[in-house]
C-alpha cells in the first residue's frame, strides 16, 4: 500500500467516523504526555508537602494534591509514560509471540497444532485477571512481571486468532501457487499468508492496548502492580479511593479520567484501523 493510498484511506476512515478522529486526538495528547510529561510537569511528582495535603483544584495545583501533598497533575502527566509504555510493550510482545505460534499451529497442523492449542486452552481455563494476579504474586510486583503477566493473559487471543486465519488461507489458490513455485513453508507464511492476516490482527492490538492498561492499573489498584510512590494511574485511583467518604473527590477522579480516556481512545481506534487497513471495509 503506497503512502498516497494510505493517506486517502485514512481520510476516508476518519471522515466517515468522527469518533475515530476524536480518539486519534486523545491518543496524540496521551503520547505527548508520555514523551514530555516529566519535562512539563509543574512539580516534582514525588515531592511531598505536609502543608499542602488534600488541597482542592486551584491555580497553584490544577488537579489538587493528594494525602501527602503531592501535585496530582504532575503525577498524572508522568504516569502516562509508565502506563502507556507497559501496555505497548506487553501488546507488542503478545502480538509477536501469539502471531508466530498461531501461524505455526494453523499452517502445520498435526502435533504442533495440538500442543500449542492445548497450552492456549490451559491459559484460557483460568480467569485471566486472577491468573495475572497469581503470576505477579509468585514472581514479585515489579514492572517487568506486570508486563509478563499481561503478555501471558493476552497471548491466547492473538494465537487463536492467527491460527484460525492461517487455517482458512493455507489451502487458498494463491498459497497453492506459491508452493508450486518452490517456496518453502516459512516463505509461504512470511510472504503470502501473514501479510493478509495483519489488518484484522492490528485491530486486536488496538483493543488489547486498552485491556493492557486496565490490567496494569487493576493490579496496581489491589497492591500487586507497580509499587508506590511511583506515579501510576491505578495506584493513584487506589490511594484516592480512601478519600471518597471524606469528600476529596479530586484525588481519584483525575487519575480515573486519564485511565478512562486511554482505554476509550484505544477501543475507538480499533474501528478506525479496521476501516483503514481492511480493503473490504472501504467499499
WOWO-V191875 format. One record per residue. N is the residue number from 1. RES is the residue in one small letter. SS is DSSP state (helix for helix, strand for strand, loop for the rest). PSI is psi in whole degrees, 0 to 359 (none if undefined). BURIAL is 1 if it has 16 or more other ideal C-beta (glycine too) atoms within 10 Angstrom, else 0. Layout:
((N:RES:SS:PSI:BURIAL) (N:RES:SS:PSI:BURIAL))
This chain:
((1:x:loop:122:0) (2:x:loop:166:0) (3:x:helix:319:0) (4:x:helix:321:0) (5:x:helix:317:0) (6:x:helix:321:0) (7:x:helix:319:0) (8:x:helix:319:0) (9:x:helix:321:1) (10:x:helix:317:0) (11:x:helix:321:0) (12:x:helix:314:0) (13:x:helix:314:1) (14:x:helix:332:1) (15:x:helix:324:0) (16:x:helix:331:0) (17:x:loop:95:1) (18:x:helix:333:0) (19:x:helix:327:0) (20:x:helix:322:1) (21:x:helix:320:0) (22:x:helix:318:0) (23:x:helix:322:1) (24:x:helix:321:1) (25:x:helix:317:0) (26:x:helix:318:1) (27:x:helix:319:1) (28:x:helix:319:0) (29:x:helix:320:0) (30:x:helix:320:1) (31:x:helix:319:0) (32:x:helix:319:0) (33:x:helix:320:1) (34:x:helix:321:1) (35:x:helix:314:0) (36:x:helix:2:0) (37:x:helix:308:1) (38:x:helix:334:1) (39:x:helix:326:0) (40:x:helix:355:0) (41:x:loop:129:1) (42:x:loop:338:0) (43:x:loop:166:1) (44:x:loop:121:0) (45:x:loop:345:1) (46:x:loop:353:0) (47:x:loop:127:0) (48:x:loop:153:0) (49:x:loop:102:0) (50:x:helix:330:0) (51:x:helix:342:0) (52:x:helix:18:1) (53:x:loop:140:0) (54:x:loop:40:1) (55:x:loop:138:1) (56:x:loop:168:0) (57:x:loop:136:1) (58:x:loop:182:0) (59:x:loop:327:0) (60:x:loop:323:0) (61:x:loop:97:1) (62:x:loop:326:0) (63:x:loop:7:1) (64:x:loop:190:1) (65:x:strand:162:1) (66:x:loop:192:1) (67:x:loop:344:0) (68:x:loop:9:1) (69:x:loop:13:1) (70:x:loop:142:1) (71:x:strand:121:1) (72:x:helix:327:1) (73:x:helix:315:1) (74:x:helix:319:1) (75:x:helix:321:1) (76:x:helix:318:1) (77:x:helix:314:1) (78:x:helix:326:1) (79:x:helix:336:1) (80:x:helix:321:1) (81:x:helix:317:1) (82:x:helix:313:1) (83:x:helix:313:1) (84:x:helix:324:1) (85:x:helix:316:0) (86:x:helix:316:1) (87:x:helix:316:1) (88:x:helix:315:1) (89:x:helix:314:1) (90:x:helix:319:1) (91:x:helix:318:1) (92:x:helix:316:0) (93:x:helix:314:1) (94:x:helix:326:1) (95:x:helix:311:1) (96:x:helix:314:0) (97:x:helix:315:1) (98:x:helix:319:1) (99:x:helix:316:1) (100:x:helix:311:1) (101:x:helix:317:1) (102:x:helix:321:1) (103:x:helix:319:1) (104:x:helix:314:1) (105:x:helix:317:1) (106:x:helix:327:1) (107:x:helix:318:1) (108:x:helix:322:0) (109:x:loop:198:0) (110:x:helix:216:0) (111:x:helix:327:0) (112:x:helix:320:0) (113:x:helix:316:1) (114:x:helix:316:0) (115:x:helix:310:0) (116:x:helix:319:1) (117:x:helix:320:1) (118:x:helix:324:0) (119:x:helix:316:0) (120:x:helix:321:1) (121:x:helix:324:0) (122:x:helix:317:0) (123:x:helix:317:0) (124:x:helix:343:1) (125:x:loop:337:0) (126:x:loop:147:0) (127:x:loop:123:0) (128:x:helix:320:1) (129:x:helix:325:1) (130:x:helix:321:0) (131:x:helix:318:1) (132:x:helix:320:1) (133:x:helix:316:1) (134:x:helix:319:0) (135:x:helix:313:1) (136:x:helix:322:1) (137:x:helix:324:0) (138:x:helix:322:0) (139:x:helix:342:0) (140:x:loop:145:0) (141:x:loop:80:1) (142:x:loop:166:0) (143:x:helix:318:1) (144:x:helix:320:0) (145:x:helix:328:1) (146:x:helix:317:1) (147:x:helix:316:1) (148:x:helix:315:1) (149:x:helix:321:1) (150:x:helix:321:1) (151:x:helix:314:1) (152:x:helix:315:1) (153:x:helix:338:1) (154:x:helix:344:1) (155:x:helix:315:1) (156:x:helix:327:1) (157:x:helix:314:1) (158:x:helix:317:1) (159:x:helix:312:1) (160:x:helix:324:1) (161:x:helix:312:1) (162:x:helix:320:1) (163:x:helix:314:1) (164:x:helix:318:0) (165:x:helix:317:1) (166:x:helix:321:1) (167:x:helix:325:1) (168:x:helix:322:0) (169:x:helix:347:1) (170:x:loop:340:1) (171:x:loop:11:0) (172:x:loop:159:0) (173:x:helix:317:0) (174:x:helix:332:0) (175:x:helix:318:1) (176:x:helix:319:0) (177:x:helix:321:0) (178:x:helix:320:1) (179:x:helix:315:0) (180:x:helix:336:0) (181:x:loop:1:0) (182:x:loop:8:0) (183:x:loop:136:1) (184:x:loop:169:0) (185:x:helix:316:0) (186:x:helix:322:0) (187:x:helix:322:0) (188:x:helix:316:1) (189:x:helix:311:1) (190:x:helix:322:0) (191:x:helix:331:0) (192:x:helix:328:1) (193:x:helix:307:1) (194:x:helix:316:1) (195:x:helix:332:0) (196:x:helix:344:0) (197:x:helix:357:1) (198:x:helix:318:0) (199:x:helix:308:1) (200:x:helix:332:1) (201:x:helix:329:1) (202:x:helix:327:1) (203:x:helix:319:1) (204:x:helix:325:1) (205:x:helix:315:1) (206:x:helix:316:1) (207:x:helix:319:1) (208:x:helix:338:1) (209:x:helix:317:1) (210:x:helix:317:1) (211:x:helix:323:1) (212:x:helix:320:1) (213:x:helix:316:1) (214:x:helix:321:1) (215:x:helix:313:1) (216:x:helix:317:1) (217:x:helix:321:1) (218:x:helix:318:1) (219:x:helix:319:1) (220:x:helix:324:1) (221:x:helix:322:1) (222:x:loop:7:0) (223:x:loop:12:0) (224:x:loop:6:1) (225:x:loop:224:1) (226:x:loop:142:1) (227:x:loop:140:0) (228:x:loop:155:0) (229:x:loop:20:0) (230:x:loop:130:1) (231:x:loop:120:1) (232:x:loop:138:1) (233:x:helix:318:1) (234:x:helix:319:1) (235:x:helix:316:1) (236:x:helix:322:1) (237:x:helix:319:1) (238:x:helix:315:1) (239:x:helix:324:1) (240:x:helix:339:1) (241:x:helix:330:0) (242:x:loop:348:0) (243:x:loop:8:1) (244:x:loop:312:0) (245:x:loop:322:0) (246:x:loop:352:0) (247:x:loop:3:0) (248:x:loop:73:1) (249:x:loop:330:0) (250:x:helix:339:1) (251:x:helix:337:1) (252:x:helix:340:1) (253:x:helix:312:1) (254:x:helix:316:1) (255:x:helix:324:1) (256:x:helix:321:1) (257:x:helix:318:0) (258:x:helix:318:1) (259:x:helix:315:1) (260:x:helix:317:0) (261:x:helix:320:0) (262:x:helix:312:1) (263:x:helix:319:1) (264:x:helix:314:0) (265:x:helix:324:1) (266:x:helix:324:1) (267:x:helix:318:0) (268:x:helix:326:1) (269:x:helix:335:1) (270:x:helix:319:1) (271:x:helix:318:1) (272:x:helix:320:1) (273:x:helix:323:1) (274:x:helix:313:1) (275:x:helix:329:1) (276:x:helix:321:1) (277:x:helix:338:1) (278:x:loop:114:0) (279:x:helix:328:0) (280:x:helix:334:0) (281:x:helix:354:1) (282:x:helix:359:0) (283:x:loop:none:0))
